[in-house]
Amino acid sequence: MAELVKVDIQDQVLVITLNRPEARNAVNYDTALQIAAALDELDSNPNVVVGILTGANNTFCAGMDLKAFAKDGQRPYVGRRGFAGICEQPPRKPLIAAIEGYALAGGLEIAMSCDMVIAGASAKFGLPETKRGIVPGSGGMLRLPARVPYVIAMELVLTGDMFSAEQAAEWGLINRVVPEGEALKGALELAARIKENGPLAVQTAKQIISQSKDWPQAHMFDLQRPRIDPIFVSADAKEGATAFAEKRKPVWQGK
């Protein structure tokens, strides 16, 4: 199988690069399989703390490979992970999208499956599915209204129009805009700050933040308690306090 997704570990950061530049990194079935495999590695590798998802050749992803879909009805869905091997079940560990060029249709849905987004100044976003008589069914209609104002989400989905990185930042859809060509650099800098922290704490915090929006207010602390109790009795918690007292950097064990 061709290397449609490149995986590289850089100092506890797993960098996943979509590698179909001839198709603007559009996702076909084989690409989705390789993305899913990369995310499995992110979650299972004890030497990796955070992941970055980006695209080759200065573009992120143009969405589903419509040529493959038109030719043989190929839909790039992988088991429990769904579209592109990510949209229905993102990884357990934090994942940052580093976006240059276009993040359109399924490409934007992939980006919204990540926990944080860094975008180059010339990046363009959009959910153009309605222009093609379909709908953004891999998170576009579910995640976008949770991240931007209702009226903005409605306009973007119903018109299918593109929008800029500056607009995305203004609406709170992405973390920040960096100079063109520096999205991966910005994502690596953010990842470096995250990996300084306790890995168990980081993973648990991600889990609670992503899940707690659906918890009833009356039970939210009861639901949180069993998730955080093991953190406070972990070896990492003891190490964090000891390192603080000794005025040194902690040495995390992930347990």
C-alpha positions as CSV (number, residue, x, y, z in Angstrom):
1,M,0.0,0.0,0.0
2,A,1.3,3.5,-0.9
3,E,2.4,5.8,1.9
4,L,-0.7,8.0,1.8
5,V,-0.1,9.1,5.4
6,K,3.4,9.8,6.8
7,V,4.1,9.3,10.5
8,D,7.0,10.8,12.3
9,I,7.9,11.0,16.0
10,Q,9.6,14.2,17.1
11,D,10.5,14.4,20.8
12,Q,7.2,12.7,22.1
13,V,5.1,14.3,19.4
14,L,3.6,12.2,16.7
15,V,3.3,14.2,13.5
16,I,0.8,12.7,11.0
17,T,0.9,14.1,7.5
18,L,-1.7,13.5,4.9
19,N,0.3,12.7,1.7
20,R,-1.8,12.8,-1.4
21,P,-0.7,16.2,-2.7
22,E,-1.9,15.4,-6.3
23,A,-5.4,15.2,-4.9
24,R,-5.1,18.1,-2.4
25,N,-4.9,15.4,0.3
26,A,-8.5,14.2,-0.4
27,V,-9.3,11.1,1.6
28,N,-10.0,7.8,-0.1
29,Y,-10.5,4.5,1.7
30,D,-6.8,3.6,1.9
31,T,-5.9,7.0,3.3
32,A,-8.6,6.6,6.0
33,L,-7.2,3.2,7.0
34,Q,-3.7,4.8,7.4
35,I,-5.1,7.7,9.4
36,A,-6.8,5.3,11.7
37,A,-3.6,3.3,12.1
38,A,-1.7,6.4,12.9
39,L,-4.2,7.4,15.6
40,D,-4.0,3.9,17.1
41,E,-0.3,4.4,17.3
42,L,-0.8,7.8,19.0
43,D,-2.9,6.3,21.7
44,S,-0.9,3.1,22.2
45,N,2.7,4.4,22.1
46,P,3.8,5.2,25.7
47,N,6.6,7.5,24.4
48,V,4.1,9.8,22.6
49,V,2.2,12.5,24.5
50,V,0.5,14.6,21.8
51,G,-0.2,14.3,18.1
52,I,-0.3,16.8,15.2
53,L,-2.3,16.3,12.0
54,T,-1.2,18.2,8.9
55,G,-1.1,18.0,5.1
56,A,1.6,17.8,2.5
57,N,2.3,20.4,-0.1
58,N,0.9,23.4,1.8
59,T,-2.7,22.2,1.9
60,F,-4.6,20.4,4.6
61,C,-7.4,18.4,3.1
62,A,-10.0,18.8,0.4
63,G,-12.3,16.3,2.0
64,M,-13.6,13.0,0.6
65,D,-12.1,11.9,-2.7
66,L,-15.1,12.6,-4.9
67,K,-13.5,11.0,-7.9
68,A,-13.3,7.6,-6.1
69,F,-16.8,8.1,-4.8
70,A,-18.1,8.9,-8.3
71,K,-16.3,6.0,-9.9
72,D,-17.2,3.1,-7.5
73,G,-19.1,4.6,-4.6
74,Q,-16.1,4.3,-2.4
75,R,-16.7,5.9,1.1
76,P,-13.7,6.3,3.3
77,Y,-15.1,5.2,6.6
78,V,-13.2,3.0,9.0
79,G,-15.1,1.0,11.7
80,R,-15.7,2.8,14.9
81,R,-13.6,5.8,13.9
82,G,-15.9,6.8,11.0
83,F,-15.0,9.1,8.1
84,A,-11.3,9.5,7.5
85,G,-10.6,7.1,10.4
86,I,-11.1,9.9,12.9
87,C,-14.4,11.9,12.8
88,E,-16.5,9.6,14.9
89,Q,-13.8,8.5,17.4
90,P,-10.9,10.9,17.8
91,P,-7.9,9.8,19.7
92,R,-7.6,9.6,23.5
93,K,-4.5,11.8,23.5
94,P,-4.6,15.4,22.5
95,L,-4.4,16.1,18.7
96,I,-3.6,19.5,17.1
97,A,-4.5,20.3,13.5
98,A,-1.8,22.3,11.6
99,I,-3.6,23.9,8.6
100,E,-2.2,25.5,5.5
101,G,-4.2,26.0,2.3
102,Y,-7.6,24.4,2.1
103,A,-9.6,22.6,4.9
104,L,-12.8,22.0,3.0
105,A,-15.8,19.7,3.5
106,G,-14.5,16.5,5.2
107,G,-11.2,18.3,5.6
108,L,-12.8,20.8,7.9
109,E,-14.7,18.0,9.7
110,I,-11.3,16.3,10.2
111,A,-9.9,19.5,11.7
112,M,-12.9,19.8,14.0
113,S,-12.2,16.3,15.2
114,C,-8.9,17.6,16.6
115,D,-8.7,19.3,20.0
116,M,-6.8,22.5,18.8
117,V,-6.2,24.1,15.5
118,I,-3.3,26.3,14.3
119,A,-3.8,27.9,10.8
120,G,-1.5,29.7,8.4
121,A,-2.7,33.2,7.4
122,S,-3.9,32.2,4.0
123,A,-5.8,29.1,5.0
124,K,-9.3,28.7,3.7
125,F,-12.1,26.8,5.4
126,G,-15.6,25.7,4.3
127,L,-18.4,23.1,4.3
128,P,-19.5,23.2,0.7
129,E,-21.5,20.0,0.7
130,T,-24.9,21.7,0.1
131,K,-23.5,23.1,-3.1
132,R,-23.2,19.4,-4.3
133,G,-26.6,18.3,-3.0
134,I,-25.3,16.5,0.1
135,V,-24.7,17.5,3.7
136,P,-21.6,17.5,6.0
137,G,-22.5,14.4,7.9
138,S,-19.2,13.6,9.6
139,G,-19.4,16.3,12.3
140,G,-19.9,19.5,10.3
141,M,-23.5,19.9,11.4
142,L,-22.8,18.6,14.9
143,R,-19.5,20.1,16.0
144,L,-19.7,23.5,14.2
145,P,-22.7,24.8,16.1
146,A,-21.0,23.9,19.4
147,R,-17.9,26.0,18.4
148,V,-19.3,29.1,16.7
149,P,-22.5,31.1,17.2
150,Y,-25.7,29.4,15.9
151,V,-26.4,32.0,13.2
152,I,-22.8,31.7,11.9
153,A,-22.9,27.9,11.8
154,M,-26.3,28.0,10.0
155,E,-25.0,30.5,7.4
156,L,-21.8,28.5,6.7
157,V,-23.5,25.2,6.3
158,L,-26.5,26.4,4.3
159,T,-24.5,28.6,1.9
160,G,-21.5,26.3,1.7
161,D,-19.3,29.4,1.3
162,M,-15.6,29.5,2.2
163,F,-14.2,31.6,5.0
164,S,-10.8,32.8,6.1
165,A,-8.4,31.9,8.9
166,E,-9.0,35.3,10.4
167,Q,-12.8,34.7,10.4
168,A,-12.3,31.3,11.9
169,A,-10.2,32.8,14.7
170,E,-12.7,35.6,15.3
171,W,-15.5,33.0,15.8
172,G,-13.4,30.8,18.1
173,L,-13.1,27.9,15.6
174,I,-9.3,27.8,15.7
175,N,-6.8,28.7,18.4
176,R,-4.6,31.2,16.4
177,V,-3.4,32.4,13.0
178,V,0.3,32.2,12.3
179,P,2.2,33.5,9.3
180,E,1.7,31.6,6.1
181,G,3.8,28.4,6.0
182,E,4.3,28.3,9.8
183,A,1.2,26.3,10.9
184,L,3.3,23.1,11.6
185,K,5.9,25.2,13.5
186,G,3.1,26.8,15.6
187,A,1.5,23.4,16.3
188,L,4.9,22.0,17.4
189,E,5.4,24.9,19.8
190,L,1.9,24.3,21.3
191,A,2.6,20.6,21.5
192,A,5.9,21.3,23.3
193,R,4.1,23.3,26.0
194,I,1.5,20.4,26.5
195,K,4.1,17.7,26.7
196,E,5.8,19.4,29.6
197,N,2.8,18.5,31.7
198,G,1.8,15.2,33.3
199,P,0.6,12.8,30.6
200,L,-2.1,11.2,32.7
201,A,-3.4,14.6,33.8
202,V,-3.4,15.8,30.2
203,Q,-5.4,12.8,28.9
204,T,-7.9,12.9,31.7
205,A,-8.4,16.7,31.3
206,K,-9.1,16.2,27.6
207,Q,-11.6,13.4,28.3
208,I,-13.5,15.5,30.8
209,I,-13.6,18.7,28.7
210,S,-14.8,16.8,25.6
211,Q,-17.4,14.7,27.4
212,S,-18.7,16.9,30.2
213,K,-20.8,19.2,27.9
214,D,-23.3,16.4,27.7
215,W,-23.4,15.8,31.5
216,P,-26.4,16.9,33.5
217,Q,-25.5,19.7,35.8
218,A,-26.9,17.9,38.9
219,H,-24.5,15.0,38.4
220,M,-21.5,16.5,36.7
221,F,-19.2,16.3,39.8
222,D,-20.3,12.7,40.5
223,L,-19.4,11.9,36.9
224,Q,-16.1,13.7,37.1
225,R,-15.0,12.2,40.5
226,P,-14.2,8.6,39.4
227,R,-12.2,10.0,36.4
228,I,-10.0,12.3,38.5
229,D,-9.6,10.4,41.7
230,P,-6.9,8.1,40.2
231,I,-4.9,11.1,39.1
232,F,-4.5,12.5,42.6
233,V,-3.1,9.2,43.9
234,S,-0.8,8.6,40.9
235,A,3.0,8.5,40.9
236,D,2.9,11.5,38.6
237,A,0.9,13.6,41.1
238,K,3.5,12.9,43.8
239,E,6.3,13.7,41.4
240,G,4.7,16.9,40.4
241,A,4.4,18.1,44.0
242,T,7.9,16.9,44.8
243,A,9.5,18.6,41.8
244,F,7.7,21.8,42.7
245,A,9.1,21.6,46.3
246,E,12.6,20.8,45.0
247,K,12.4,23.6,42.3
248,R,13.1,21.2,39.4
249,K,11.4,19.9,36.3
250,P,9.3,16.8,37.0
251,V,10.2,13.5,35.5
252,W,6.8,12.0,34.4
253,Q,6.2,8.2,34.4
254,G,2.7,8.3,33.0
255,K,1.4,6.3,35.9
